[in-house]
């Protein structure tokens, strides 16, 4: 490593020196005194420093509030914290932070709402003079080719070339020789990127040198692993180095990575559970908080979940889940909420009391984890940034919890969670909008409810329950019921809804479709050929399909819109059912929900023995998979439109159906 700079060509060296001589004065940040400064100017670990920011010549000029995310580089690791700034008498924004041991660099990003000021070419960075890591951190953080461990919070104007980064790393080793074992991996990457000739021997020399050190920390062990990844071929050498790592560090990073991968691939369930129990004892999670490997990212959380769900599926044993909630990752906690609360809630196969017992244990732990940045994001996201991202990740599960609390009559806690996820789901999610509307009605804020529903209609994310509230207030204002539908349509008008109609019509097709003859819940059979001259809307669904059932309020709106039009027919094709008495279950469901639906029961597929003959035939003919599946057939018996899935808005779904149907009607009249 120490000889890397000497091996650069004279031309490359001249270029590097030119860049450095012209940029060094500006790049340290110390030259930004008029905009950005740190006091004292030569701080050290343990000092409480004042960060000053004069926004008068920046994108944040005249803003009433400014905050900062402060990135500090200490002991060759990035740390991130939030900082609130106060405006002083000199029209300068200031905050104070205490510098941690090993501090080398301070980098700031200032922001208000969506506007950020990263400092442009020079950045808002303060270098701690002669501190180990200051040169290398400065050289690495500005190179997008090697700075994946840096938070990526610089303007592209601040980026530097590989040769310049390499120079800064050599300066680091020159002034702080002990830094070598901390920066050898990015140095080798830069060497490989800047030299045309093969660098295998140089990489080997550096790895061999590092392994002569008395004791490597976990990150240094991992850097040795990553350095081996820079070598192509040389399997014998790679194996020998890996054996050294395993022998010297039997409870280290490589041993842990291998154990994770081995256990994950173990097919025998009993062996996997036993091996995982031993793994947790040998490699306690708290020991590995400061290192995050590619193997861990790929397999660790999946392995943890597989163990948890194995106990549940095999023995209905939830103790692993609930005894280890505090140690579960945020991702796994949200996954628990999805599998143990949201899925059974959507499928309606667990009592509300049972769901709430699970939710009352899982969700408080999710919230506690929002206040602790997980190691995958440590050094990259501030606590505030992580919390915002965490709430976004869990917003759908929080919504499920709010729905459960609503049905249980716990409105105070429901309101808390509605407020928590407001920024993520308000106007954009129909189920959220419905709960929020009912909340306003409960609070007798009818005017606010009408305004909120109107805004939701502009996003076309409304439910039948919301429209009922709107209609009630519309009639109370003395307006005629006959004008209500036209009133609703005026609220929907806007560029977004018009562009959605254009998109739908662009999806029109014209393909011949094979007929069917299927048993109807109304008695007798329905033959598709008998429907010529009519527009036929087919909705393929199943009682086990949660999205299918969620789409039905929207389909009900469409059915009711055309209930007096004998030339538009709706059929709900029940398919892919797997229980013997599914017809009785289907009829019970339709009756309970009071849906005015004519259900058709799919015929048995002779190849599979399952009631999916028509579904399979159409899936093959039109190359689709999955339900819910909407199909609209025109008056001449051609398939004109098809859609898979459900986007979540009853009003938008009803409008989709109406847009296509009305177009087919007008098309027929124009011929």
Secondary structure, DSSP 4 states (H G I P E B T S, - for coil): -TTTGGGS-HHHHHHHHHHHHHHHHHHTSGGGTTTEEEESTT--TT-EEEEEE-GGGSTTTT-S--EEEEEEEETTEEEEEEEE-EE-TTS-EEEEEEPPTTEEEEEEEEEETTEEE--TTT-SEEE-TT-TTHHHHHHHHT-TTT-TTS---S-GGG---HHHHHHHHHHHHHH-GGGHHHHHHHHHHHHHHH-SS--HHHHHHHHHHHTTSS---HHHHHHHHHHHTT--S-HHHHHHHHHHHHHH-TTSHHHHHHHHHHHHT---HHHHHHHHHHHHHHS-GGGGTT---HHIIIIIHHHHHHHHHHHHHHH---HHHHHTGGGS-HHHHHHHHIIIIIHHHHHT-S-HHHHHHHHHHHHHHHHHHTTS--TTTTTTS-HHHHHHHHHHHHHHHHHHHHHHHHHTT-HHHHHHHHHHTHHHHTTT-HHHHHHHHHHHHHTT-HHHHHHHHHHHHHTT---HHHHHHHHHHHHHTT--GGGHHHHHHHHH-SHHHHHHHHHHHHT---EE----EEEETTSSEEEGGGGTTSEEEEEEE-TT-HHHHHTHHHHHHHHHHTTT-TTEEEEEEE--B-STTHHHHHHHHHHHHT----EEEPPBPTTTSSB-HHHHHHHHHHT---SSEEEEE-TTSEEEEEEES--S-HHHHHHHHHHHHHHHHHHHHH-
